[in-house]
Amino acid sequence: TKKATSEKIMTTLNNTSWVLKRLDIQSRDFIPTDEQKELVLSFQDNNYGTSDGCNGQGGEFSVEDNKISFSAGMSTMRYCGDEMKHLIYSVPLMSVKSLEIKKDQLQLFNAESKVVATYRKKK
């Protein structure tokens, strides 16, 4: 059933962390630096946390009828000037409508079924 599938997705995501591999919406691979080795998207219970390379954000997420939604919660408000522009990978989580998990890869999709971002499971 759809409900069982949604519950399975929640269970699969619970207590996991995923490392950004590609910001597909900008056709941009994540390139690690000495200061920024990885950008992680973590799920615990009904909460998520992530960073864009400058600011952190988090909030609640829910899965219903196999669709995922992220709600805006807390966010840091650090100034990230032009000198940091190349380090910022802003994943538009509020536009994410669905996801797909295949083995150790998580892909987030928007309403037009276009891939927004691709992550790999953190080991």
PyMOL commands that set and color helices and strands:
alter all, ss='L'
color gray80, all
select helices_A, chain A and resi 2-13+24-26+82-87+93-95
alter helices_A, ss='H'
color red, helices_A
select strands_A, chain A and resi 16-23+28-29+40-44+47-51+56-64+67-70+96-102+105-110+115-121
alter strands_A, ss='S'
color yellow, strands_A
deselect
rebuild
show_as cartoon
